[in-house]
Amino acid sequence: MCPRRRLKIRKTGRTSGFSLPELLAVMALLAIALAIGIPIVNEQVRIAEVRAAADDLALHLRAARMISVAQHRTVTFNVYPDPNNAFAYDRTAGRPEQRFSTPASVRISQASDRTILFKENGSVEVASSIVLESDVSGARERWTVTVNSLGLATLLHERLNSGA
């Protein structure tokens, strides 16, 4: 049999762990960080939502242009501004147009032309622009999607103060 080893325990007079004031201080710092961080995160989520809606609109405009070129036909892209806040286009010849809506917090505030016709070569008769807006923390996020006469879609971002 092996002899048992005895562990020596030192007594320092202090137990290991944190004291109540130390725990309260750490919890207070965490509460302050959360109080500051949550509104910032919420604002960034709303900004990302309007950005995603603008990217989605530009993507569908590009898709409509590609369909017109690939299928050698005119593709009609319709914009339904506020209060509908949607857009639609005929993706397949002979089928009804497919409609896409923006998120509830994003509105299509204006469109220079409510109907954009992509010709067989991908161009459009008249350049058009569509404006998406969302109110974020007392300011307005505005994204303008512009379709030039060649049918190319570009995005422009503006952040307007509450006085605008």
Buried (B, 14 or more C-beta within 10 A) or exposed (E): EEEEEEEEEEEEEEEEEEEEEEEEEEEEEEEEEEEEEEEEEEBEEBBEBBBEBBEBBBEBBBBBBBBBBEEEEEBBBBBBBEEBBBBBBBBEEEEEBEEBBBBEBBBBBBBBBBEBBBBEEBBBEEBBBBBBBBBBEEBBBBBBBBBEEEBBBEBEEEEEEEEE
